[in-house]
Amino acid sequence: MKKILLHVCCAPCATYTANRLREEGFDVTAFWYNPNIHPFTEHRNRLESVRTLAQAMDLPLIVAEGYDIIAYFRAVVGHEGERCGDCFRMRLDRTAIIARENKFPSFTTTLLISPYQKHDLLREIGEEVAKQHGVEFYYQNFRTGFRESQQLSRELDLYHQKYCGCVYSEWERYGKVKIS
């Protein structure tokens, strides 16, 4: 069975993605690193939900300790309209490093299930950081399982967030503004 490290953005997105990877014959370990999530209470709620899911699914979980929001802000300030690429790079780079250090030949991300994320950009950055760190980025369009992931997460009574995670996406969602 081939080992894979699954970067997890939130529990709902991990339900289907982890199951799908297992169905494909992967030995899946989840990895939590999301310095973009704001405020801290939101970060904590999502992490606790991921821990609940990991226990329910018997899914090994590696957690990057701490709350690295300052590094996130330093990466995106001044070009907030293009922040997603910087955010993807931070999270996927750390995932690739953890994959290499823990002898996972490949990694992927639950971000690939979201109909709201930029798949081409995720794939490009994933492949780039994978090459830099000597591991493989496993790309799959998991979007076909998005509705199923939402249903599964409701059945498990997992926390559902209302925005992508960063303060900018929260502002866009609730302030009804577009940041450019």
C-alpha positions as CSV (number, residue, x, y, z in Angstrom):
1,M,0.0,0.0,0.0
2,K,1.4,3.4,-1.0
3,K,1.6,6.0,1.7
4,I,0.3,9.5,1.0
5,L,0.2,12.6,3.2
6,L,-3.1,14.5,2.8
7,H,-3.0,18.2,3.6
8,V,-6.3,18.9,5.3
9,C,-7.9,22.4,5.1
10,C,-11.0,21.4,7.1
11,A,-12.8,18.3,8.3
12,P,-15.7,18.4,5.8
13,C,-13.4,18.5,2.8
14,A,-11.4,15.6,4.3
15,T,-14.3,13.2,4.6
16,Y,-14.7,12.2,1.0
17,T,-11.1,12.9,0.0
18,A,-9.6,10.5,2.6
19,N,-12.2,7.9,1.8
20,R,-11.5,8.2,-1.9
21,L,-7.8,7.9,-1.5
22,R,-8.3,4.8,0.7
23,E,-10.5,3.3,-2.0
24,E,-7.6,3.9,-4.5
25,G,-5.3,1.8,-2.2
26,F,-3.5,4.6,-0.4
27,D,-2.4,4.5,3.2
28,V,-3.6,8.0,4.2
29,T,-2.2,10.2,6.9
30,A,-3.7,13.7,7.4
31,F,-1.7,16.8,8.0
32,W,-2.9,20.0,9.5
33,Y,-1.2,23.3,8.6
34,N,-3.3,26.3,7.9
35,P,-1.7,29.6,8.9
36,N,-4.2,31.5,6.9
37,I,-7.3,30.7,9.0
38,H,-8.5,33.8,10.9
39,P,-9.4,34.5,13.7
40,F,-7.7,32.2,16.1
41,T,-11.0,30.8,17.4
42,E,-11.9,29.7,13.8
43,H,-8.5,28.0,13.5
44,R,-9.1,26.2,16.8
45,N,-12.6,25.2,15.8
46,R,-11.5,23.7,12.5
47,L,-8.6,21.9,14.0
48,E,-10.8,20.4,16.7
49,S,-13.2,19.2,14.0
50,V,-10.3,17.6,12.1
51,R,-9.2,15.8,15.3
52,T,-12.8,14.5,15.7
53,L,-12.8,13.3,12.1
54,A,-9.4,11.7,12.4
55,Q,-10.6,9.7,15.4
56,A,-13.9,8.7,13.8
57,M,-12.2,7.6,10.6
58,D,-9.1,6.0,12.3
59,L,-7.1,8.4,10.3
60,P,-3.5,9.2,11.5
61,L,-3.1,12.9,12.0
62,I,0.1,15.1,12.1
63,V,-0.5,18.6,13.4
64,A,1.9,21.5,12.7
65,E,1.8,23.1,16.1
66,G,1.4,26.8,16.6
67,Y,-0.5,29.5,14.8
68,D,1.6,30.9,12.0
69,I,-0.7,33.8,11.0
70,I,2.1,36.4,11.0
71,A,4.0,34.4,8.3
72,Y,0.8,34.3,6.3
73,F,0.2,38.0,6.5
74,R,3.9,38.7,5.6
75,A,3.4,36.5,2.5
76,V,0.2,38.2,1.2
77,V,0.4,41.8,2.3
78,G,0.4,44.3,-0.6
79,H,-1.1,41.9,-3.1
80,E,-4.2,40.5,-1.3
81,G,-6.0,40.0,-4.6
82,E,-3.5,37.4,-5.5
83,R,-3.2,35.9,-2.0
84,C,-4.5,32.4,-2.9
85,G,-1.3,31.5,-4.7
86,D,0.9,32.6,-1.7
87,C,-1.4,30.7,0.7
88,F,-1.3,27.6,-1.4
89,R,2.5,27.8,-1.6
90,M,2.9,28.1,2.1
91,R,0.6,25.2,2.9
92,L,1.8,22.9,0.1
93,D,5.5,23.6,0.7
94,R,5.1,22.7,4.4
95,T,3.2,19.6,3.4
96,A,5.9,18.5,1.0
97,I,8.6,19.1,3.6
98,I,6.7,16.9,6.2
99,A,6.1,14.3,3.5
100,R,9.8,14.1,2.7
101,E,10.8,14.1,6.4
102,N,8.3,11.3,7.2
103,K,9.1,9.2,4.2
104,F,5.8,9.7,2.3
105,P,6.5,9.3,-1.4
106,S,3.6,11.6,-2.3
107,F,1.2,14.2,-0.9
108,T,-2.0,15.9,-2.0
109,T,-4.6,18.3,-0.5
110,T,-8.2,18.5,0.4
111,L,-8.3,21.9,-1.3
112,L,-8.8,19.9,-4.5
113,I,-12.4,19.1,-3.5
114,S,-13.6,22.6,-3.4
115,P,-15.4,24.1,-6.4
116,Y,-14.2,27.5,-5.1
117,Q,-10.4,26.8,-5.3
118,K,-8.2,27.4,-8.3
119,H,-7.2,23.9,-9.5
120,D,-4.7,24.9,-12.1
121,L,-2.9,27.0,-9.6
122,L,-3.0,24.3,-6.9
123,R,-1.6,21.8,-9.3
124,E,1.1,24.0,-10.6
125,I,2.3,25.0,-7.1
126,G,1.9,21.4,-5.8
127,E,4.1,20.0,-8.6
128,E,6.7,22.8,-8.1
129,V,7.1,22.3,-4.4
130,A,7.1,18.5,-4.8
131,K,10.0,18.7,-7.2
132,Q,11.9,21.0,-4.9
133,H,11.5,18.6,-2.0
134,G,11.9,15.3,-3.9
135,V,8.4,13.9,-3.4
136,E,5.4,13.5,-5.7
137,F,2.3,15.7,-5.8
138,Y,-0.7,13.6,-6.4
139,Y,-3.3,15.5,-8.4
140,Q,-6.9,14.5,-8.6
141,N,-10.0,16.6,-9.2
142,F,-12.0,15.5,-6.1
143,R,-14.8,18.1,-6.9
144,T,-17.1,15.3,-7.9
145,G,-17.3,14.3,-4.2
146,F,-18.0,17.8,-2.9
147,R,-21.7,17.3,-2.2
148,E,-20.9,13.8,-0.7
149,S,-18.3,15.4,1.6
150,Q,-20.9,17.9,2.8
151,Q,-23.4,15.1,3.5
152,L,-20.8,12.9,5.3
153,S,-19.7,15.8,7.5
154,R,-23.2,16.6,8.5
155,E,-23.8,12.9,9.4
156,L,-20.7,13.1,11.6
157,D,-21.8,16.5,13.1
158,L,-18.6,18.2,12.1
159,Y,-18.0,21.9,12.2
160,H,-18.9,23.7,9.0
161,Q,-17.2,27.0,8.2
162,K,-18.8,29.7,6.2
163,Y,-15.7,31.1,4.4
164,C,-12.4,29.9,3.0
165,G,-10.4,30.8,6.1
166,C,-8.5,34.0,5.7
167,V,-9.6,37.4,7.0
168,Y,-9.9,38.5,3.4
169,S,-12.3,35.7,2.4
170,E,-14.3,36.4,5.5
171,W,-14.6,40.0,4.5
172,E,-15.5,39.1,1.0
173,R,-18.2,36.7,2.3
174,Y,-19.8,38.9,4.9
175,G,-18.9,42.4,3.7
176,K,-19.9,41.5,0.2
177,V,-16.8,43.1,-1.3
178,K,-14.3,41.9,-3.8
179,I,-10.6,42.4,-2.8
180,S,-8.4,43.1,-5.7
